[in-house]
Amino acid sequence: MLRGAVLGLARDVDVTVVARGARRLDALRTASAAVHPVRADWRDAAAFAAALDGAVSARGPFSLAVAWIHSDAPDAPLEAARRVRGPFFHVLGSAAADPSAPDPGRRALFEGIPGLTYHEVILGFVVEGSGSRWLTDAEITRGVLESVAAARPRFVVGTVEPWSARP
């Protein structure tokens, strides 16, 4: 879902992409010479950390990161953040719980990392007429790129209010 955001960022800077799927990584590499793929499964903590370390060894610390890592790997975002010297945009989905409810404990984990600036990108939903729907890939891409440009501590894509209106 972040393919468009990766390619948007790759227009201006080299982008290291860490993902599980070789086919999708190859497609990104084909789409832009500025994309440097790293294959790793964030659910395997040791392999994920080793892949990140390999990327940092090859290219240096990440100067910016956009991380959307599923909740089944709760330590992975922190592992990624430890290798960033600059802004870290933590994308939080809304499928399971209300991500707009501030979690000072989460923020505190990241704020102790030297050289890191922590940002939350909250993915909400869209209210249309008498119903609602989840964000499209294009809306997520635009929102993530807008959040990087705005560099605010918290950025909501779509809406999260009222939370009871979510799809």
Number of C-alpha atoms within 10 A of each C-alpha: 12 17 16 18 20 22 20 15 15 18 13 9 13 16 22 21 21 20 16 15 12 13 9 14 20 14 13 20 17 11 12 15 12 19 23 18 19 19 18 21 18 24 17 11 16 14 14 22 19 12 18 23 17 13 20 15 10 9 12 13 16 20 15 20 23 23 21 16 19 14 13 9 13 13 13 23 21 15 17 21 28 20 24 21 18 17 20 26 27 22 23 21 19 17 13 7 10 18 20 21 9 11 9 8 9 10 14 11 12 19 15 12 16 13 15 20 19 23 23 23 28 27 25 25 25 20 19 8 6 6 10 13 13 18 18 12 14 14 18 24 21 16 21 26 19 16 22 20 9 11 18 14 14 17 21 19 21 17 18 21 14 8 15 8 15 19 12
